[in-house]
Amino acid sequence: MRKKILLFFFISLFIVVNRVDAEKIKISDILQKIEETMEMTNDITAKVMLTQQKVEQGVKIIEMIYYRRDADDSFLIVMTAPEPEKGNGYLRVGDNFWMYRRNTRTFQHINRDESIAGSDAKADDFEKRKLTELYEGARDEQGNDILSEEKLGNIPVYKFELKAKVHDVDYPKKIYWIKKDDYLPLKEESYSLSGTLMETAYFLKYVTVNNRFVPVKHMYIDEFEKGNKTLVEIANISTKALDDKIFTKAYLESLSK
């Protein structure tokens, strides 16, 4: 999504490449570290703001409240801005995903790749899916992990390539730049099946919540349609347990009355 912008101090990247000894660390080790550092195991409530810039459409700001129940990864999205979208929402429970429209007070069953409020964000961007369940480390012809040590700006990082091991992902290939000291993602490139760079993401700010790191500011650069980008900002994060009634059609409909 949707998910990422190029910071000015990343424009000139000074990269020092050293092949990582596979005996010291493997991509699978790094992925495990990322999940240990970032995986949330609580219910979540947060305010999400998307600032979307498109060359032909200008700037559009979308605001929403996001609720997620950890037990079964159900979620509810309630739109709060812009005014035409206010009161609309999206509800996912089990394998069912609905879109609610305030004006008609109707629910429509939709797919998980549905655009949220006409933005670059999709429903599956809000799901809790483990990176290790979706991707695995790519290997070269000799069977070694495609993994190196570099510097992103002045920050020591691991750079590695991943390939999808399931079919329902946006991109079959990704390249990550991960901080060596705390295993936090800094940059991500997403590629099509043909190897074309489609999107670049920058993770600009993290906060700690319940001893886990949460990326609260990230920028997505559309590499296919140049000039398009989306900034994602997350605020007011709460891990208080959520009532089951929140994840119902009746609750979503009641919010727009």
Backbone bond lengths (Angstrom), bond angles and torsions (degrees), N, CA, C in turn:
res aa  C-N    CA-C-N  psi(-1)  N-CA   C-N-CA  omega(-1)  CA-C   N-CA-C  phi
1 M - - - 1.398 - - 1.430 103.61 -
2 R 1.878 130.04 114.26 1.401 59.24 92.20 1.437 106.06 61.84
3 K 0.909 121.95 -45.24 1.403 125.85 -172.73 1.506 103.74 -92.81
4 K 1.966 141.42 36.65 1.471 112.52 176.26 1.564 118.07 173.14
5 I 2.363 136.37 132.96 1.489 117.29 171.22 1.489 111.46 -126.53
6 L 1.283 109.32 164.29 1.457 118.56 -179.10 1.508 109.32 -73.93
7 L 1.324 117.20 111.38 1.455 120.74 175.49 1.518 109.54 -74.14
8 F 1.320 114.99 146.45 1.466 118.33 -175.12 1.516 112.03 -61.32
9 F 1.351 117.53 -30.91 1.460 117.42 -178.13 1.512 112.07 -82.92
10 F 1.348 117.49 0.43 1.452 120.48 173.31 1.532 110.96 -97.78
11 I 1.327 117.09 -6.49 1.455 119.09 -174.86 1.535 110.87 -63.27
12 S 1.336 116.11 -40.99 1.464 120.07 177.46 1.520 108.57 -102.55
13 L 1.316 115.59 94.30 1.458 120.65 -177.31 1.526 109.43 -91.25
14 F 1.324 114.65 122.30 1.460 119.86 175.26 1.518 107.23 -96.64
15 I 1.323 117.52 110.58 1.462 121.50 -171.67 1.520 110.26 -113.86
16 V 1.315 115.05 125.87 1.456 121.96 174.36 1.516 107.14 -114.86
17 V 1.314 118.47 114.67 1.456 122.45 -172.89 1.525 110.62 -101.81
18 N 1.323 114.99 129.24 1.448 121.64 173.10 1.520 107.48 -135.17
19 R 1.308 118.36 123.37 1.457 121.69 -179.56 1.526 109.21 -62.78
20 V 1.318 116.43 129.95 1.451 121.05 -178.68 1.524 109.90 -81.13
21 D 1.299 116.42 134.16 1.451 121.64 175.51 1.523 108.54 -66.97
22 A 1.335 116.36 119.75 1.464 120.76 -176.67 1.523 112.08 -62.33
23 E 1.333 116.55 -21.07 1.464 119.74 178.89 1.527 111.25 -74.58
24 K 1.319 117.48 -21.33 1.462 120.99 -176.93 1.524 111.40 -85.60
25 I 1.311 117.27 -49.44 1.462 120.73 179.75 1.515 108.92 -152.12
26 K 1.326 115.63 145.99 1.455 121.62 179.43 1.524 109.41 -120.35
27 I 1.323 115.27 162.74 1.456 119.84 179.42 1.524 110.61 -58.79
28 S 1.322 116.83 -39.61 1.463 120.32 179.85 1.527 111.06 -60.71
29 D 1.344 117.33 -35.05 1.473 120.96 177.32 1.529 110.38 -65.56
30 I 1.330 116.33 -42.15 1.460 121.01 -178.78 1.523 110.57 -66.13
31 L 1.329 117.24 -43.73 1.464 120.70 178.97 1.526 110.98 -60.57
32 Q 1.320 116.17 -39.50 1.459 119.96 178.32 1.526 110.57 -64.76
33 K 1.330 116.47 -40.31 1.460 121.13 178.59 1.533 110.97 -63.82
34 I 1.331 116.46 -40.50 1.461 120.70 179.17 1.520 110.11 -59.98
35 E 1.322 116.79 -45.16 1.460 120.21 -179.05 1.527 111.59 -67.30
36 E 1.319 117.33 -37.25 1.461 120.31 178.16 1.523 110.79 -65.15
37 T 1.320 116.42 -33.20 1.457 121.75 -177.15 1.519 112.97 -80.94
38 M 1.362 116.90 -33.22 1.460 120.06 -168.19 1.523 115.12 -116.35
39 E 1.312 119.14 -16.17 1.465 119.96 -173.78 1.527 111.65 -69.30
40 M 1.332 115.96 123.18 1.457 122.19 177.02 1.525 109.62 -90.41
41 T 1.327 115.75 140.90 1.462 120.66 179.98 1.522 110.44 -124.78
42 N 1.315 115.65 31.76 1.462 121.12 -179.96 1.519 109.53 -128.17
43 D 1.339 115.66 163.24 1.454 119.50 166.92 1.528 107.65 -63.89
44 I 1.324 116.26 151.84 1.461 120.62 -175.65 1.527 110.48 -132.26
45 T 1.322 115.32 137.35 1.463 122.25 166.66 1.516 106.86 -129.07
46 A 1.327 117.53 134.46 1.462 119.94 -178.68 1.520 110.57 -157.24
47 K 1.326 114.56 155.67 1.458 121.33 172.46 1.525 107.47 -95.81
48 V 1.320 116.22 130.74 1.463 121.63 -178.92 1.525 108.99 -120.74
49 M 1.327 116.06 131.63 1.465 120.92 176.38 1.521 109.27 -124.10
50 L 1.324 116.00 128.07 1.452 122.15 176.28 1.526 108.86 -109.77
51 T 1.317 116.36 125.00 1.461 121.02 173.49 1.518 106.40 -108.97
52 Q 1.310 114.71 105.84 1.466 120.17 -172.62 1.524 110.06 -107.53
53 Q 1.322 115.64 127.34 1.467 120.91 178.82 1.523 109.47 -116.87
54 K 1.326 115.30 122.70 1.453 120.93 176.14 1.521 108.87 -124.75
55 V 1.315 115.60 140.07 1.460 121.34 -173.07 1.521 111.72 -55.58
56 E 1.324 117.87 -44.65 1.453 121.28 -174.46 1.527 113.50 -91.12
57 Q 1.338 117.59 -9.31 1.462 120.22 -174.98 1.518 113.76 -118.88
58 G 1.305 118.03 -9.84 1.459 121.36 -178.21 1.513 111.87 80.65
59 V 1.349 115.24 -151.19 1.469 121.32 -175.34 1.528 110.08 -103.39
60 K 1.323 116.07 134.75 1.457 122.94 177.34 1.517 108.65 -129.24
61 I 1.338 116.60 129.38 1.467 121.56 179.01 1.524 109.09 -108.77
62 I 1.324 115.77 126.71 1.464 122.23 -178.78 1.529 107.96 -121.75
63 E 1.323 116.51 129.70 1.464 121.17 179.29 1.517 109.88 -122.22
64 M 1.323 115.92 146.02 1.461 121.14 -177.89 1.528 110.76 -155.25
65 I 1.321 115.07 160.28 1.461 121.90 170.62 1.524 107.17 -107.94
66 Y 1.310 115.14 131.20 1.468 122.19 -175.53 1.525 109.85 -115.56
67 Y 1.347 116.04 126.41 1.463 122.53 176.14 1.534 107.87 -119.12
68 R 1.331 116.31 132.10 1.470 119.21 175.02 1.514 109.80 -133.56
69 R 1.336 115.11 134.29 1.462 121.11 176.37 1.514 108.60 -99.85
70 D 1.333 116.93 121.04 1.457 121.14 -173.53 1.523 112.63 -66.77
71 A 1.325 118.17 -34.93 1.461 121.72 -172.71 1.524 112.83 -54.98
72 D 1.343 117.24 -41.13 1.461 119.77 -177.96 1.528 112.60 -133.01
73 D 1.328 116.66 11.83 1.456 122.87 178.24 1.532 112.18 58.88
74 S 1.315 116.70 31.81 1.466 120.00 170.88 1.521 107.98 -74.51
75 F 1.343 117.23 151.33 1.455 118.08 175.63 1.519 111.24 -147.30
76 L 1.309 113.26 157.35 1.462 122.19 177.97 1.519 107.96 -132.15
77 I 1.328 116.22 132.90 1.460 122.26 176.11 1.518 107.79 -120.39
78 V 1.321 116.64 124.55 1.462 122.01 178.46 1.521 108.36 -117.29
79 M 1.327 117.50 121.89 1.451 121.85 -178.13 1.528 110.26 -77.64
80 T 1.332 116.47 136.04 1.472 121.41 178.21 1.523 112.67 -119.20
81 A 1.329 118.19 -13.80 1.471 122.68 176.43 1.531 107.85 -166.65
82 P 1.339 116.90 150.93 1.473 129.28 4.38 1.525 111.07 -74.08
83 E 1.316 116.38 174.02 1.459 122.14 -173.70 1.533 113.60 -54.46
84 P 1.346 119.71 -42.48 1.475 118.97 -179.81 1.526 113.58 -62.40
85 E 1.349 117.20 -22.95 1.464 121.26 -178.92 1.530 112.62 -96.89
86 K 1.315 117.05 -11.92 1.461 121.14 -174.83 1.525 111.35 -58.70
87 G 1.337 115.53 128.18 1.456 121.10 -179.67 1.511 113.99 94.32
88 N 1.329 117.59 -16.46 1.457 120.18 174.28 1.523 109.10 -72.66
89 G 1.312 116.95 163.13 1.453 117.92 -178.52 1.516 113.54 -163.76
90 Y 1.349 113.21 173.93 1.460 121.94 -179.44 1.519 107.87 -138.26
91 L 1.323 116.08 134.35 1.466 121.50 -176.91 1.520 109.18 -130.63
92 R 1.334 115.63 127.93 1.463 120.84 176.52 1.519 108.65 -123.55
93 V 1.323 116.79 121.00 1.460 123.52 176.22 1.522 107.47 -135.23
94 G 1.321 116.95 121.73 1.462 119.81 -176.62 1.515 110.17 60.66
95 D 1.332 116.78 -130.72 1.458 121.37 178.98 1.523 112.20 -92.62
96 N 1.325 117.07 3.98 1.458 121.18 -177.87 1.526 111.27 -98.68
97 F 1.337 115.21 135.67 1.450 120.90 -179.95 1.521 108.53 -135.91
98 W 1.327 115.28 122.31 1.458 120.32 -176.90 1.531 111.08 -119.94
99 M 1.322 115.09 149.75 1.456 123.42 169.85 1.527 107.58 -111.29
100 Y 1.335 116.48 131.88 1.463 121.49 -179.60 1.511 109.72 -111.36
101 R 1.352 116.62 134.78 1.446 121.85 177.50 1.526 109.44 -115.99
102 R 1.348 115.52 121.16 1.460 121.94 -174.85 1.528 112.13 -63.20
103 N 1.322 117.57 -42.03 1.468 121.12 -174.57 1.525 112.88 -61.49
104 T 1.314 116.06 -37.72 1.466 120.07 -177.80 1.528 112.28 -103.38
105 R 1.344 115.73 -7.70 1.469 121.91 -176.79 1.530 110.98 51.02
106 T 1.308 115.45 47.63 1.460 120.81 -179.46 1.524 110.91 -126.01
107 F 1.328 114.69 151.37 1.458 122.91 175.63 1.524 108.87 -109.75
108 Q 1.323 115.22 137.54 1.463 120.59 178.15 1.524 108.69 -124.95
109 H 1.313 116.82 129.45 1.467 121.26 177.59 1.521 108.41 -75.13
110 I 1.329 117.29 124.63 1.465 121.65 -176.12 1.517 110.68 -130.24
111 N 1.328 116.27 171.90 1.460 122.38 179.01 1.516 110.82 -87.03
112 R 1.320 116.54 161.18 1.464 122.03 -177.13 1.527 112.72 -71.14
113 D 1.328 117.64 -12.24 1.460 119.55 177.32 1.530 111.71 -96.10
114 E 1.343 116.37 14.81 1.457 121.61 177.86 1.530 110.50 -66.31
115 S 1.326 116.78 138.60 1.458 122.09 176.69 1.523 109.99 -69.21
116 I 1.331 116.38 139.50 1.460 121.73 177.77 1.528 109.22 -89.51
117 A 1.340 115.72 113.59 1.469 122.83 177.25 1.526 112.64 53.96
118 G 1.327 115.96 34.05 1.455 119.80 178.12 1.514 114.52 73.91
119 S 1.330 117.32 11.14 1.467 121.63 -178.95 1.525 109.90 -91.33
120 D 1.337 116.01 -177.57 1.454 121.04 175.27 1.528 111.94 -78.60
121 A 1.325 117.16 -9.83 1.458 121.37 179.20 1.525 109.99 -76.72
122 K 1.328 114.87 142.65 1.459 120.73 178.20 1.524 109.60 -123.32
123 A 1.307 114.70 164.66 1.459 119.80 -176.96 1.519 111.95 -57.56
124 D 1.328 116.64 -39.83 1.465 118.15 -176.49 1.522 112.79 -69.89
125 D 1.342 117.19 -11.85 1.464 119.68 174.50 1.526 111.39 -69.31
126 F 1.314 117.45 -20.82 1.456 121.87 -177.29 1.522 112.44 -99.92
127 E 1.303 117.15 1.93 1.460 120.72 178.87 1.524 110.51 -81.05
128 K 1.306 115.16 156.70 1.459 120.79 175.92 1.528 107.69 -100.10
129 R 1.318 115.65 96.44 1.460 121.02 -179.55 1.525 108.24 -127.00
130 K 1.312 116.44 131.02 1.457 121.01 -177.03 1.522 110.92 -72.85
131 L 1.326 114.98 138.20 1.451 120.55 177.65 1.523 110.75 -58.60
132 T 1.336 116.88 -37.27 1.465 120.89 -178.32 1.521 112.51 -70.43
133 E 1.338 117.28 -18.16 1.460 120.26 176.88 1.526 111.44 -83.79
134 L 1.325 116.32 -21.62 1.457 121.08 -175.03 1.528 113.31 -100.92
135 Y 1.346 116.24 -33.86 1.458 120.46 -173.06 1.530 111.77 -132.69
136 E 1.322 113.96 160.98 1.461 121.63 173.57 1.518 108.14 -139.50
137 G 1.318 116.14 160.47 1.449 120.31 -178.82 1.521 112.77 -64.77
138 A 1.339 116.54 136.51 1.461 121.51 175.92 1.522 108.98 -81.57
139 R 1.324 116.08 151.18 1.468 121.05 -178.75 1.521 110.75 -127.20
140 D 1.334 115.08 152.53 1.456 120.26 178.12 1.525 110.61 -83.05
141 E 1.332 116.96 -174.79 1.462 121.43 -177.14 1.517 112.90 -63.67
142 Q 1.319 116.31 -23.33 1.472 120.09 178.98 1.529 112.27 -88.70
143 G 1.322 116.34 -0.28 1.458 120.22 179.02 1.511 114.04 85.83
144 N 1.339 117.49 11.37 1.464 121.24 179.03 1.532 110.97 -91.76
145 D 1.328 115.95 146.14 1.458 120.30 175.95 1.523 110.47 -57.44
146 I 1.338 116.98 137.87 1.457 120.67 174.58 1.524 106.48 -81.98
147 L 1.315 114.66 86.35 1.465 123.34 -169.56 1.520 109.00 -142.78
148 S 1.321 116.52 134.12 1.462 120.64 179.34 1.519 110.19 -143.62
149 E 1.323 116.38 164.43 1.456 122.98 173.62 1.523 107.82 -105.54
150 E 1.336 116.80 131.06 1.455 120.82 -177.79 1.515 109.78 -142.26
151 K 1.325 115.41 -172.96 1.455 121.93 169.53 1.517 108.19 -126.28
152 L 1.315 115.54 129.94 1.451 122.36 173.97 1.521 105.29 -103.76
153 G 1.349 116.57 104.30 1.446 118.86 -166.17 1.526 107.35 66.56
154 N 1.333 116.87 -120.93 1.468 121.46 176.78 1.525 112.27 -106.61
155 I 1.325 117.31 11.05 1.463 121.15 -173.94 1.525 110.29 -100.24
156 P 1.331 118.31 121.61 1.471 120.88 175.80 1.529 110.32 -66.47
157 V 1.323 115.85 131.01 1.454 120.69 -176.68 1.526 110.91 -138.57
158 Y 1.332 114.27 160.97 1.453 121.82 164.35 1.528 106.82 -96.42
159 K 1.316 116.84 132.91 1.452 121.59 173.99 1.520 107.41 -114.65
160 F 1.344 115.99 129.85 1.459 118.18 -178.82 1.521 110.82 -151.25
161 E 1.316 114.43 162.25 1.465 121.58 -178.27 1.519 109.97 -109.86
162 L 1.324 115.32 140.25 1.465 121.69 176.95 1.519 109.71 -120.01
163 K 1.322 115.81 150.89 1.465 120.92 172.31 1.520 108.33 -127.00
164 A 1.332 115.37 145.14 1.467 120.54 -176.82 1.525 110.51 -69.04
165 K 1.327 115.96 142.13 1.461 120.00 173.92 1.527 111.42 -115.06
166 V 1.344 116.48 5.29 1.461 122.21 171.36 1.526 106.90 -130.31
167 H 1.332 116.46 165.34 1.462 119.56 -174.81 1.530 113.47 -91.76
168 D 1.332 117.83 -24.63 1.469 119.69 -173.44 1.529 112.29 -90.67
169 V 1.329 115.25 57.29 1.462 121.46 173.81 1.525 108.43 -123.11
170 D 1.331 116.66 156.13 1.467 120.20 -179.47 1.526 111.62 -67.03
171 Y 1.331 116.06 -39.07 1.453 120.17 -174.27 1.533 110.30 -134.29
172 P 1.341 117.24 133.66 1.473 120.45 -177.65 1.526 114.38 -78.84
173 K 1.324 116.73 -12.42 1.465 120.53 -178.63 1.511 109.77 -139.13
174 K 1.335 115.74 136.51 1.461 121.53 176.46 1.526 109.79 -137.20
175 I 1.322 115.50 150.32 1.462 121.90 172.35 1.517 107.62 -123.15
176 Y 1.339 116.23 131.27 1.464 121.76 -177.26 1.521 111.43 -117.61
177 W 1.340 114.25 148.70 1.462 123.14 168.26 1.534 105.93 -117.63
178 I 1.345 117.03 115.43 1.463 122.78 -172.81 1.526 109.99 -119.94
179 K 1.320 117.32 130.30 1.466 120.38 178.37 1.521 110.52 -58.47
180 K 1.325 115.83 135.94 1.457 120.15 -177.63 1.525 112.83 -73.27
181 D 1.340 117.21 -30.36 1.461 118.28 -172.84 1.522 113.46 -81.17
182 D 1.341 118.15 -33.57 1.469 118.81 -176.91 1.529 113.51 -131.04
183 Y 1.329 117.21 5.28 1.470 123.04 175.20 1.528 113.44 60.95
184 L 1.321 117.11 35.76 1.453 120.91 176.45 1.528 110.03 -96.56
185 P 1.328 118.39 132.10 1.463 121.05 177.42 1.530 111.15 -64.30
186 L 1.323 115.76 136.59 1.464 121.58 176.46 1.526 111.61 -112.36
187 K 1.324 115.79 -34.78 1.457 120.39 -176.19 1.521 109.07 -147.40
188 E 1.338 114.70 147.17 1.459 120.61 179.50 1.524 109.29 -144.11
189 E 1.324 116.30 131.03 1.459 121.59 173.92 1.521 109.04 -112.61
190 S 1.333 116.12 136.26 1.461 121.38 -178.49 1.526 109.54 -117.27
191 Y 1.351 116.07 133.79 1.454 122.07 -173.90 1.524 111.47 -122.88
192 S 1.329 115.54 149.18 1.457 121.85 175.59 1.526 109.76 -77.96
193 L 1.324 115.64 174.69 1.462 120.38 179.36 1.522 111.57 -61.73
194 S 1.338 117.27 -29.81 1.462 121.49 179.82 1.524 112.85 -80.59
195 G 1.354 116.38 -5.89 1.461 120.25 179.61 1.513 114.28 94.39
196 T 1.335 117.82 9.72 1.462 121.35 179.11 1.519 111.17 -81.36
197 L 1.326 117.27 131.96 1.457 121.08 176.39 1.521 108.66 -69.33
198 M 1.341 116.50 120.15 1.464 121.35 -175.81 1.528 112.71 -104.47
199 E 1.320 116.33 -34.29 1.464 119.35 -173.91 1.525 110.15 -153.81
200 T 1.323 115.64 142.94 1.459 121.65 173.69 1.523 107.89 -122.51
201 A 1.319 115.81 133.85 1.471 121.09 -179.44 1.523 109.44 -119.22
202 Y 1.337 115.53 142.06 1.457 121.86 174.29 1.530 108.19 -124.55
203 F 1.313 116.18 128.02 1.462 122.01 179.35 1.529 107.38 -98.66
204 L 1.322 115.45 107.70 1.457 121.81 -163.90 1.519 114.69 -95.61
205 K 1.321 117.79 -25.24 1.463 119.74 -176.81 1.523 110.67 -153.26
206 Y 1.327 115.30 136.70 1.465 122.31 176.54 1.528 109.61 -121.75
207 V 1.322 115.79 150.97 1.461 121.48 169.01 1.526 107.00 -130.68
208 T 1.328 116.10 160.84 1.461 120.19 177.62 1.522 109.79 -99.42
209 V 1.324 115.03 132.82 1.464 122.83 177.13 1.523 107.21 -133.90
210 N 1.338 115.86 118.23 1.465 120.15 -178.06 1.530 112.05 51.56
211 N 1.329 115.20 45.51 1.465 122.50 177.56 1.529 113.25 64.53
212 R 1.320 117.16 21.54 1.456 121.94 174.31 1.525 108.58 -123.70
213 F 1.328 115.68 149.99 1.451 120.28 178.55 1.527 110.25 -90.66
214 V 1.325 115.76 132.38 1.465 121.60 179.44 1.528 108.58 -121.38
215 P 1.337 118.39 125.35 1.476 120.37 176.69 1.523 109.36 -76.05
216 V 1.320 117.54 111.81 1.465 121.16 -174.35 1.524 112.65 -103.45
217 K 1.310 116.47 -3.25 1.464 120.01 175.83 1.520 108.28 -147.75
218 H 1.329 116.50 116.40 1.452 119.64 178.08 1.515 110.24 -145.14
219 M 1.315 115.61 151.06 1.457 122.21 -175.18 1.520 110.30 -121.21
220 Y 1.334 115.56 136.74 1.457 122.20 178.74 1.527 109.44 -115.40
221 I 1.312 116.22 124.50 1.459 122.20 -179.32 1.521 109.02 -106.94
222 D 1.310 116.54 123.51 1.457 121.70 176.36 1.527 108.23 -78.89
223 E 1.330 116.92 111.39 1.465 121.17 -177.79 1.522 111.75 -87.24
224 F 1.335 116.52 -12.31 1.462 120.74 -178.99 1.530 110.44 -88.49
225 E 1.336 115.40 -47.32 1.464 120.85 175.20 1.528 107.23 -106.08
226 K 1.302 116.12 91.84 1.455 122.66 -173.01 1.531 111.96 -58.56
227 G 1.333 114.72 138.30 1.453 120.74 179.59 1.512 113.99 99.17
228 N 1.336 117.09 -14.94 1.464 120.89 178.48 1.523 110.04 -90.08
229 K 1.322 116.70 136.24 1.461 120.48 179.08 1.524 109.64 -157.13
230 T 1.323 115.10 156.98 1.461 121.30 -179.64 1.520 109.63 -134.74
231 L 1.327 116.05 127.49 1.459 122.11 175.06 1.529 108.23 -101.32
232 V 1.323 116.50 128.40 1.463 122.47 178.96 1.521 108.68 -110.82
233 E 1.350 116.63 126.58 1.458 121.81 178.11 1.533 109.24 -127.84
234 I 1.319 115.70 132.29 1.463 122.17 -177.04 1.524 108.75 -119.31
235 A 1.338 116.72 133.65 1.463 120.94 -177.35 1.528 109.81 -143.57
236 N 1.338 114.54 171.09 1.472 121.94 176.01 1.527 112.19 52.90
237 I 1.319 115.86 48.07 1.461 120.66 -178.27 1.525 110.30 -76.39
238 S 1.335 115.91 129.97 1.459 122.23 176.55 1.521 108.93 -128.08
239 T 1.329 116.66 142.03 1.462 121.05 176.81 1.530 111.08 -113.02
240 K 1.322 116.37 20.62 1.461 121.17 177.23 1.522 109.35 -66.33
241 A 1.340 116.61 139.22 1.465 121.41 179.55 1.525 110.63 -58.27
242 L 1.315 116.50 137.83 1.451 122.35 -176.06 1.528 111.44 -101.93
243 D 1.318 115.27 142.56 1.454 121.69 178.81 1.533 110.18 -69.68
244 D 1.328 116.84 141.67 1.461 121.22 -179.40 1.528 112.18 -58.66
245 K 1.321 117.35 -28.41 1.462 120.07 -176.39 1.525 112.68 -64.73
246 I 1.340 116.37 -21.54 1.463 120.04 -179.65 1.522 110.74 -62.67
247 F 1.332 116.48 -33.29 1.453 120.13 -174.58 1.530 110.83 -95.82
248 T 1.329 114.33 54.59 1.461 121.79 179.33 1.526 109.53 -137.27
249 K 1.316 115.58 156.23 1.457 120.84 176.42 1.525 110.38 -62.69
250 A 1.335 116.29 -39.24 1.455 120.96 -176.94 1.526 110.78 -61.15
251 Y 1.332 117.41 -40.55 1.458 120.49 -179.72 1.519 111.39 -67.28
252 L 1.344 116.24 -44.42 1.455 120.04 179.13 1.525 110.56 -60.90
253 E 1.313 116.93 -43.09 1.454 120.43 -179.07 1.525 110.89 -66.15
254 S 1.335 117.17 -35.16 1.463 120.71 -177.91 1.520 112.12 -66.98
255 L 1.326 117.99 -25.55 1.461 121.78 -178.39 1.518 112.93 -69.13
256 S 1.323 116.67 -23.08 1.460 119.92 -175.53 1.532 112.35 -101.55
257 K 1.317 117.31 7.79 1.468 120.05 179.11 1.518 110.61 -84.83
